Amino acid sequence: MSEATDQTMKYTIFEDPVTHRFGYLPLSSRFVDGDRLPPIVIERWFESHKAAVAGLSTLLADEELVCVPTDDPAE
């Protein structure tokens, strides 16, 4: 498999159509464009898209998914 096919989306940013607030929506690793969205259970809402994007690093750190580059590509 190539690197591009190994990458999967874990979260998407969802805008509530009524409140216009934004939240992270977890998606399965098998989710592809055009699939129906899963039932929505969002724990934290943001007042703007910009605030939701800014909070991504916190979300990823909480999930322990932050990649830290190393000087040695073999590591």
Phi and psi in degrees as GROMACS dihedral restraints (atoms count N, CA, C in turn):
[ dihedral_restraints ]
;  ai    aj    ak    al  type     phi  dphi    fc
    3     4     5     6     1   -82.7    20    10
    4     5     6     7     1   165.1    20    10
    6     7     8     9     1   -59.4    20    10
    7     8     9    10     1   -37.3    20    10
    9    10    11    12     1   -65.5    20    10
   10    11    12    13     1   -36.1    20    10
   12    13    14    15     1   -80.1    20    10
   13    14    15    16     1   -18.0    20    10
   15    16    17    18     1   -75.7    20    10
   16    17    18    19     1   -23.4    20    10
   18    19    20    21     1   -79.7    20    10
   19    20    21    22     1   133.0    20    10
   21    22    23    24     1  -128.3    20    10
   22    23    24    25     1   152.9    20    10
   24    25    26    27     1   -82.2    20    10
   25    26    27    28     1   131.0    20    10
   27    28    29    30     1   -99.5    20    10
   28    29    30    31     1   -35.6    20    10
   30    31    32    33     1  -135.9    20    10
   31    32    33    34     1   153.3    20    10
   33    34    35    36     1  -129.6    20    10
   34    35    36    37     1   158.2    20    10
   36    37    38    39     1   -93.1    20    10
   37    38    39    40     1   126.2    20    10
   39    40    41    42     1  -111.7    20    10
   40    41    42    43     1   135.2    20    10
   42    43    44    45     1  -104.4    20    10
   43    44    45    46     1   122.6    20    10
   45    46    47    48     1   -68.1    20    10
   46    47    48    49     1   124.6    20    10
   48    49    50    51     1   -68.9    20    10
   49    50    51    52     1   -17.8    20    10
   51    52    53    54     1   -92.4    20    10
   52    53    54    55     1   -50.3    20    10
   54    55    56    57     1   -91.1    20    10
   55    56    57    58     1   -17.4    20    10
   57    58    59    60     1    60.5    20    10
   58    59    60    61     1    26.7    20    10
   60    61    62    63     1   -93.7    20    10
   61    62    63    64     1   162.1    20    10
   63    64    65    66     1  -118.5    20    10
   64    65    66    67     1   145.4    20    10
   66    67    68    69     1  -149.1    20    10
   67    68    69    70     1   167.2    20    10
   69    70    71    72     1   -89.5    20    10
   70    71    72    73     1   131.3    20    10
   72    73    74    75     1  -113.2    20    10
   73    74    75    76     1   113.6    20    10
   75    76    77    78     1   -70.6    20    10
   76    77    78    79     1   140.9    20    10
   78    79    80    81     1  -124.6    20    10
   79    80    81    82     1   148.6    20    10
   81    82    83    84     1   -69.9    20    10
   82    83    84    85     1   159.7    20    10
   84    85    86    87     1   -66.8    20    10
   85    86    87    88     1   -17.3    20    10
   87    88    89    90     1   -90.6    20    10
   88    89    90    91     1    -1.4    20    10
   90    91    92    93     1   -66.3    20    10
   91    92    93    94     1   134.2    20    10
   93    94    95    96     1  -131.8    20    10
   94    95    96    97     1   158.0    20    10
   96    97    98    99     1   -52.6    20    10
   97    98    99   100     1   134.3    20    10
   99   100   101   102     1   101.2    20    10
  100   101   102   103     1   -18.9    20    10
  102   103   104   105     1   -68.2    20    10
  103   104   105   106     1   154.4    20    10
  105   106   107   108     1   -69.7    20    10
  106   107   108   109     1   142.9    20    10
  108   109   110   111     1   -71.8    20    10
  109   110   111   112     1   146.8    20    10
  111   112   113   114     1   -71.7    20    10
  112   113   114   115     1   165.8    20    10
  114   115   116   117     1   -54.2    20    10
  115   116   117   118     1   140.2    20    10
  117   118   119   120     1   -93.5    20    10
  118   119   120   121     1   122.2    20    10
  120   121   122   123     1  -132.6    20    10
  121   122   123   124     1   102.0    20    10
  123   124   125   126     1  -113.4    20    10
  124   125   126   127     1   124.9    20    10
  126   127   128   129     1   -82.8    20    10
  127   128   129   130     1   -31.8    20    10
  129   130   131   132     1  -132.4    20    10
  130   131   132   133     1   130.2    20    10
  132   133   134   135     1  -109.3    20    10
  133   134   135   136     1   148.8    20    10
  135   136   137   138     1  -119.8    20    10
  136   137   138   139     1   147.2    20    10
  138   139   140   141     1   -77.1    20    10
  139   140   141   142     1   -16.2    20    10
  141   142   143   144     1  -146.5    20    10
  142   143   144   145     1   159.7    20    10
  144   145   146   147     1   -62.0    20    10
  145   146   147   148     1   -40.3    20    10
  147   148   149   150     1   -59.7    20    10
  148   149   150   151     1   -42.3    20    10
  150   151   152   153     1   -66.5    20    10
  151   152   153   154     1   -37.3    20    10
  153   154   155   156     1   -65.8    20    10
  154   155   156   157     1   -43.2    20    10
  156   157   158   159     1   -63.4    20    10
  157   158   159   160     1   -41.8    20    10
  159   160   161   162     1   -63.3    20    10
  160   161   162   163     1   -29.0    20    10
  162   163   164   165     1   -83.2    20    10
  163   164   165   166     1    -3.7    20    10
  165   166   167   168     1   -59.4    20    10
  166   167   168   169     1   -40.5    20    10
  168   169   170   171     1   -62.0    20    10
  169   170   171   172     1   -36.4    20    10
  171   172   173   174     1   -66.9    20    10
  172   173   174   175     1   -43.1    20    10
  174   175   176   177     1   -59.8    20    10
  175   176   177   178     1   -48.1    20    10
  177   178   179   180     1   -66.4    20    10
  178   179   180   181     1   -36.8    20    10
  180   181   182   183     1   -65.8    20    10
  181   182   183   184     1   -40.4    20    10
  183   184   185   186     1   -62.7    20    10
  184   185   186   187     1   -33.6    20    10
  186   187   188   189     1   -86.0    20    10
  187   188   189   190     1    -0.6    20    10
  189   190   191   192     1    56.4    20    10
  190   191   192   193     1    42.6    20    10
  192   193   194   195     1  -112.0    20    10
  193   194   195   196     1     6.9    20    10
  195   196   197   198     1   -72.3    20    10
  196   197   198   199     1   126.6    20    10
  198   199   200   201     1   -92.0    20    10
  199   200   201   202     1   129.7    20    10
  201   202   203   204     1  -109.1    20    10
  202   203   204   205     1   117.9    20    10
  204   205   206   207     1   -66.1    20    10
  205   206   207   208     1   146.8    20    10
  207   208   209   210     1  -113.9    20    10
  208   209   210   211     1   163.0    20    10
  210   211   212   213     1   -74.3    20    10
  211   212   213   214     1   -28.0    20    10
  213   214   215   216     1   -99.8    20    10
  214   215   216   217     1   111.9    20    10
  216   217   218   219     1   -64.0    20    10
  217   218   219   220     1   -15.1    20    10
  219   220   221   222     1   -78.4    20    10
  220   221   222   223     1   -15.7    20    10
